Amino acid sequence: MADSTAAAGEPRRGHDTREAILFGGVYGAVLASAMVAALSQHGHNSAGSRRYDAAWLLVTALASALAHGYAHYIAERAPNHRGAVLRSLAAEWPLVVTVLPTVLLLAGGGWGWWPSDQVEYPAFALNIAILFALGVITARRAERSWPGAVLTGLVDALLGVIVVVANAFIH
């Protein structure tokens, strides 16, 4: 996170890698679950629909990463250094990487690797597991105890569960 208290002339601190991975990972996993829920809502679960869903999830993740990276660039109000906007956009890679397993799961259903009509719940479970793992890993790297790290992982996983529950009520 940028240090807004930096003295004049002092370089501003960029987002650290751990923060970017946690933020992008959580954002990506929740985005992937929400997109699977939204794209599956109307019962379109043919192989062709799953390939379409995979493509839309990837496009949405890329657009979200670009928008978020650009928003960071604008919000930082740092001096306009050469390549700053590209670095800001590139820093959003964790969001895109986190949705790739779900893209592969959807595409695999579209390519006939597994039944295309049974992809939603494995996708939800995958993203809940990703949220849990991100919470535990980042908490341990922040030197929290194992019980504290597991609790953090459970709270992060709760975000995914909320998406699944919301999807059940929307159907």
C-alpha positions in Angstrom: 0.0 0.0 0.0 1.3 3.4 -0.8 2.7 5.4 2.1 0.7 8.6 2.1 2.8 10.1 4.9 6.0 10.1 2.9 7.9 13.4 3.3 8.2 15.7 0.2 10.9 14.4 -2.1 11.0 11.0 -0.4 10.1 8.1 -2.8 6.8 6.5 -2.2 6.7 2.9 -1.3 4.9 0.7 -3.9 2.6 -2.2 -3.1 4.6 -5.1 -1.7 4.4 -8.5 -3.3 2.6 -10.2 -0.4 -0.1 -7.5 -0.4 -0.5 -7.8 -4.2 -0.8 -11.6 -4.1 -3.3 -11.6 -1.2 -5.4 -8.8 -2.7 -5.3 -10.1 -6.3 -5.8 -13.7 -5.2 -8.8 -13.0 -3.0 -10.2 -10.7 -5.7 -9.6 -13.3 -8.4 -11.1 -16.2 -6.5 -14.2 -14.2 -5.5 -14.5 -12.9 -9.1 -14.2 -16.5 -10.5 -16.9 -17.8 -8.2 -19.2 -14.9 -8.9 -18.7 -15.3 -12.6 -19.3 -19.1 -12.5 -22.5 -18.4 -10.5 -23.7 -15.7 -12.9 -22.8 -17.6 -16.1 -24.4 -20.8 -14.9 -27.5 -19.1 -13.6 -29.7 -19.8 -16.6 -28.8 -23.5 -16.9 -26.6 -23.1 -20.0 -24.2 -25.9 -19.3 -23.4 -27.4 -22.7 -19.8 -27.9 -23.8 -20.1 -24.8 -26.0 -21.5 -22.8 -23.1 -18.6 -23.8 -20.9 -16.0 -22.8 -23.5 -17.8 -19.4 -23.7 -17.9 -19.2 -19.9 -14.2 -19.8 -19.7 -13.5 -17.1 -22.3 -15.7 -14.6 -20.5 -14.1 -15.3 -17.2 -10.7 -14.7 -18.7 -11.8 -11.5 -20.4 -13.4 -10.3 -17.2 -10.3 -11.0 -15.1 -8.1 -9.2 -17.6 -10.4 -6.2 -17.7 -10.6 -6.1 -13.9 -6.9 -6.3 -13.6 -6.4 -3.5 -16.1 -9.0 -1.3 -14.4 -7.6 -1.9 -11.0 -4.0 -1.4 -12.1 -5.0 1.9 -13.8 -7.0 3.0 -10.8 -3.9 2.4 -8.6 -1.8 4.4 -11.1 -4.2 7.3 -11.0 -4.8 7.2 -7.2 -1.1 7.2 -6.4 -0.6 10.6 -7.9 3.1 9.9 -8.0 5.4 11.7 -10.4 4.9 10.4 -13.9 7.9 8.2 -14.3 8.5 6.3 -17.6 6.8 3.0 -17.4 4.9 3.7 -14.2 1.5 2.9 -15.7 2.8 -0.4 -17.2 4.3 -1.4 -13.8 1.0 -0.6 -12.1 -0.9 -2.8 -14.6 1.6 -5.6 -14.4 1.3 -5.6 -10.6 -2.2 -7.0 -11.1 -1.0 -10.4 -12.3 -2.2 -12.3 -9.1 -5.8 -11.5 -10.0 -5.4 -13.1 -13.5 -3.4 -16.0 -12.3 -5.9 -16.9 -9.6 -8.8 -17.2 -12.1 -6.8 -19.5 -14.4 -7.7 -22.7 -12.6 -11.4 -21.9 -12.9 -10.9 -21.0 -16.5 -9.2 -24.4 -17.1 -12.0 -26.1 -15.2 -14.7 -24.5 -17.3 -12.7 -25.0 -20.6 -12.1 -28.6 -19.6 -15.9 -29.1 -19.4 -16.2 -27.5 -22.8 -13.5 -29.7 -24.3 -15.1 -32.9 -22.9 -12.5 -33.6 -20.2 -15.3 -34.0 -17.7 -19.1 -33.4 -17.8 -19.8 -29.8 -18.7 -23.0 -29.8 -16.7 -21.2 -30.6 -13.4 -18.6 -27.8 -13.2 -20.1 -25.2 -10.9 -19.6 -26.9 -7.6 -16.1 -28.1 -8.2 -15.3 -24.5 -9.3 -16.8 -23.1 -6.1 -14.9 -25.7 -4.0 -11.7 -24.8 -5.9 -12.1 -21.1 -5.2 -13.0 -21.6 -1.6 -9.9 -23.7 -1.2 -7.8 -21.0 -2.9 -9.2 -18.4 -0.6 -8.4 -20.6 2.5 -4.9 -21.3 1.3 -4.2 -17.6 0.5 -5.4 -16.6 4.0 -3.3 -19.3 5.7 -0.1 -18.6 3.7 -0.3 -14.8 4.1 -1.1 -15.0 7.8 1.9 -17.4 8.3 4.2 -15.0 6.4 3.0 -12.2 8.6 4.2 -14.4 11.5 0.8 -15.2 12.9 0.4 -18.4 14.9 -1.0 -21.5 13.2 -4.4 -21.2 14.9 -4.5 -17.5 13.9 -3.5 -18.4 10.3 -6.1 -21.1 10.0 -8.7 -18.6 11.4 -7.6 -16.1 8.8 -7.9 -18.8 6.1 -11.4 -19.7 7.3 -12.5 -16.0 7.2 -11.2 -15.7 3.7 -12.9 -18.9 2.6 -16.1 -17.5 4.1 -16.1 -15.0 1.2 -16.3 -17.9 -1.2 -19.0 -19.6 0.8 -21.1 -16.3 0.7 -20.9 -16.4 -3.1 -22.1 -20.0 -3.1 -24.9 -19.3 -0.7 -26.0 -16.3 -2.7 -26.0 -18.4 -5.9 -28.2 -21.0 -4.2 -30.7 -18.3 -3.2 -30.6 -16.6 -6.7 -31.4 -19.9 -8.4 
